[in-house]
Amino acid sequence: MTVIRSFLARLETGALLSALAVALIFGLWTRSFLSLESITSVFIVTSELAILAMTVTLLMIAGEFDLSVGSVLGLSSVAVPFMMVNYQMAPLASVVIAFAIAIGVGLLHGNIVRHLRIPSFIVTLGGLLFWRGMVFVITQGFPVRVPRGNGSLFDLFSYRFRNGFDVSLLWLIAWALVLYVLLTQTRFGNWIYASGANERAARAMGVPVDRVRTILFVLTSVSACMAGLIQVGRFGSVDATRGQGLELEVISASVIGGTSLSGGVGSIGGTILGCLIIGMIRNGLAIAGISSYWYTAIIGLLIVVAVLVNKSTEHFRKVAI
Amino acid sequence: MNEPSRSAPLLEVKKIKKTFGQVRALNGVSFAVDKGTVVALLGDNGAGKSTLIRILNGIYTPDEGDILWNGRSVNLRSPRDASALGFATVYQDLAMIDQLSIYRNLFLGRENNVTWKLGPFRFLDHKRAKREASEALAALGIKIRSTETLVEALSGGQRQSIAIARAVHFGGELLILDEPTSALSLRQTKQVLETIEKTRERGTSVILISHNIGHAFEVSDRFVVLSHGETVANLSRVETNENHVSSLVREGRAVER
C-alpha cells in the first residue's frame, strides 16, 4: 500500500501514466511507432519543446507567465542568419548577439512587471505581438538562410547521428539536470516555490521575490534562444513565423506535467513527460496518417484530463509517509 | 521569573506618543516586559495595539517616548533593526506557505544556516534542515510525524505552533504574537497556548495580542489594557481576575489599584 501511496503522491505520476498510455495506443496502432527512427524523431520534438517548457515551468511555479517565448525564439533565431547574411558576421559572434538579445528581452519583461506593476500575462502578451512584429519588420516576411559552409557551429546545437539520435537530446539532459538541481537542491529553488505559492508571506519571510522572478524571465528568454538555435541547426534557415503558437504548446506541456497555473506547484520531470506526450502524439498521428488537425483537439482534451487526474491525487501529496 | 529586582526588564516602553494627522493613535503608552514572561496586550479595536506593534517592529517611529531594550535606549528604524535585536513578530496570515513542507517553511528566507556555498549557488543540506526542524519543534513540545509534511495538511493550531517554533529557533528573545488563537478550535487553541507556555519556560518573553481574554488569562503573567491610545491598566496576574480584565477592556476606563 505504501508503495502505491508514494507513487500516487508524486506530481509526475499522472503524466507518467498518460505517457505510457499514449505510447501503448500508438504502439498497438502502428507497428513503426516503436522503431528507432520514430523514437528518435519524438526525442527531437521533445528536446526542443522541453528545453523551453522546463524553464517556463520554473517561471510558472514562481507565479508568473511568459506568453512571448515563441516570438522571442523567432527573434533571436532569425537574428543569427540575418546578421551573417547582411553584415557578414562570424557565426559565433551572431550566436553571442542572439543570446544577448534574449537576455535583454528577459530583463525588459522582468523589469516592466516588477517596476510598473503590470501583470506578466499582459506584459508578455504585448511581447508576443511586439517581438513577432519585429521579426516581420526585419525579414519583411521572407525566410533567411544560413550561408553555405557555416554549418559546423550549428552542429553543436543540432546534429542527427546515423542511429537517429540528435545532439539536442544532450542539451535537454544537461539543462534538465541544471534546472532540477536548481529547483530542488538550492536556496533559489526554495524561493521559486515560495514566491509563487504565497507572494506576501514569501516577502514577509525576506525572500527577494522580484529578483527571483526577473532572473526567471531572463532564463526563459535564454531558453527560447537556445531552442531557436537548435532549430536553426536542424533546418539551416529561419522563417518569419518560426515559433508561432509555441507559447501555448509550452504551457500545455507544463500543465499536463502537473504545473499549477496559480503558482507554487510544478516539477521538471512532469514537464519533460508533458513534452514527451506532445511529441509522441504529434509523431504518432503523422505515422498513423491522421490529419494534423486532430493534434490540436487531442492536446486540448489532454490538458483538461491531466488537470482532473492531478486534482484527484492531490491529497496524497500533502502528508509525508 | 525570579530575576533580581535590580536587573532591567527585557523591554521597556516609556510614554510613547504617535499622531497621524489629526488622529492621536498613542498618547503616552508605557509598560514593561520582563525576561521569560508573557504580557497580554489587550484593548478594543482602535485602542492603539496595532500602532504599538508597528512601532516595536520598526515600521513606524514614535513621535515621543523611549524604547529600552535590556535597559538601553534603542532606535528601531526598520523591521530589520527590530529582528536584529531579537524581536520576532508572528502574524497569523503571513506565517506559513501552504505548498511547502514544514522544514522548507522553517528555513524560508533564512536558509543560510542549512546551506553550503558553491560559486553563486547555495545548496540546501536537506538532512540537516530536517534534523534541525525536528529539534526546533521538539523543543516546544510540538508533535509532528514528519517535517516533510506540507503545511497545507496541518491544522491551524499546528501552523501557529510551528510559526512560534520558527521564531524561537532563530533567536527571537521577544515574540509578538498577533491574535494567535483567533479562528482556532478549542483543541487547537489548547495546543497553541501550550506552545506559548513552553516558549516562556525556555526563557523567551512574549507579547500576546488577543481579543479572547480567556485565552490570554490562561498563559499571561501581566495584563496591559489600552484604550484610546492610553494605558488604562497594567496588572499582574495576582492583582486581577478574568472578569476584572474583561470589564477594563470593555469599559476602557482607567482603574486605580
HADDOCK unambig.tbl for C-alpha pairs under 7 A between the chains (distance, minus, plus):
assign (segid A and resid 185 and name CA) (segid B and resid 123 and name CA) 5.58 0.50 0.50
assign (segid A and resid 185 and name CA) (segid B and resid 124 and name CA) 5.42 0.50 0.50
assign (segid A and resid 186 and name CA) (segid B and resid 121 and name CA) 6.98 0.50 0.50
assign (segid A and resid 186 and name CA) (segid B and resid 122 and name CA) 5.49 0.50 0.50
assign (segid A and resid 186 and name CA) (segid B and resid 123 and name CA) 4.15 0.50 0.50
assign (segid A and resid 186 and name CA) (segid B and resid 124 and name CA) 5.06 0.50 0.50
assign (segid A and resid 187 and name CA) (segid B and resid 111 and name CA) 6.37 0.50 0.50
assign (segid A and resid 187 and name CA) (segid B and resid 122 and name CA) 5.64 0.50 0.50
assign (segid A and resid 187 and name CA) (segid B and resid 123 and name CA) 6.12 0.50 0.50
assign (segid A and resid 187 and name CA) (segid B and resid 124 and name CA) 6.08 0.50 0.50
assign (segid A and resid 194 and name CA) (segid B and resid 97 and name CA) 6.68 0.50 0.50
assign (segid A and resid 197 and name CA) (segid B and resid 97 and name CA) 6.58 0.50 0.50
assign (segid A and resid 197 and name CA) (segid B and resid 99 and name CA) 6.24 0.50 0.50
assign (segid A and resid 198 and name CA) (segid B and resid 97 and name CA) 5.94 0.50 0.50
assign (segid A and resid 200 and name CA) (segid B and resid 94 and name CA) 6.96 0.50 0.50
assign (segid A and resid 201 and name CA) (segid B and resid 94 and name CA) 4.64 0.50 0.50
assign (segid A and resid 201 and name CA) (segid B and resid 95 and name CA) 6.54 0.50 0.50
assign (segid A and resid 201 and name CA) (segid B and resid 96 and name CA) 6.70 0.50 0.50
assign (segid A and resid 201 and name CA) (segid B and resid 97 and name CA) 6.73 0.50 0.50
assign (segid A and resid 204 and name CA) (segid B and resid 94 and name CA) 6.94 0.50 0.50
assign (segid A and resid 205 and name CA) (segid B and resid 108 and name CA) 6.53 0.50 0.50
assign (segid A and resid 205 and name CA) (segid B and resid 109 and name CA) 5.33 0.50 0.50
assign (segid A and resid 206 and name CA) (segid B and resid 109 and name CA) 5.07 0.50 0.50
assign (segid A and resid 207 and name CA) (segid B and resid 109 and name CA) 5.19 0.50 0.50
assign (segid A and resid 264 and name CA) (segid B and resid 99 and name CA) 6.35 0.50 0.50
assign (segid A and resid 318 and name CA) (segid B and resid 149 and name CA) 6.14 0.50 0.50
assign (segid A and resid 318 and name CA) (segid B and resid 150 and name CA) 5.07 0.50 0.50
assign (segid A and resid 318 and name CA) (segid B and resid 152 and name CA) 6.84 0.50 0.50
assign (segid A and resid 318 and name CA) (segid B and resid 153 and name CA) 5.57 0.50 0.50
assign (segid A and resid 319 and name CA) (segid B and resid 149 and name CA) 4.73 0.50 0.50
assign (segid A and resid 319 and name CA) (segid B and resid 150 and name CA) 6.18 0.50 0.50
assign (segid A and resid 319 and name CA) (segid B and resid 153 and name CA) 6.32 0.50 0.50
assign (segid A and resid 320 and name CA) (segid B and resid 146 and name CA) 6.43 0.50 0.50
assign (segid A and resid 320 and name CA) (segid B and resid 148 and name CA) 5.54 0.50 0.50
assign (segid A and resid 320 and name CA) (segid B and resid 149 and name CA) 4.59 0.50 0.50
